Amino acid sequence: MTQVSTEEMICPHCGESQDNHEPDDMTYYMCQKTCEKCNEMFWYSVTVTREYTTDRGDEA
């Protein structure tokens, strides 16, 4: 099985982008989805990362 990581969800059967997906702020491990274009089932996972930058706000 070939795994491909992309910014958008792509069906591994037909290569088409999927319009409907999980909310952008949730991480999921191994979910099933039926392709919106070719109706084939495939597995996917979503990894969400968050980065914080803080500043005291003091004028130097």
Secondary structure as GFF3:
##gff-version 3
##sequence-region A 1 60
A	DSSP	beta_strand	28	34	.	.	.	ID=ss1
A	DSSP	beta_strand	41	46	.	.	.	ID=ss2
###
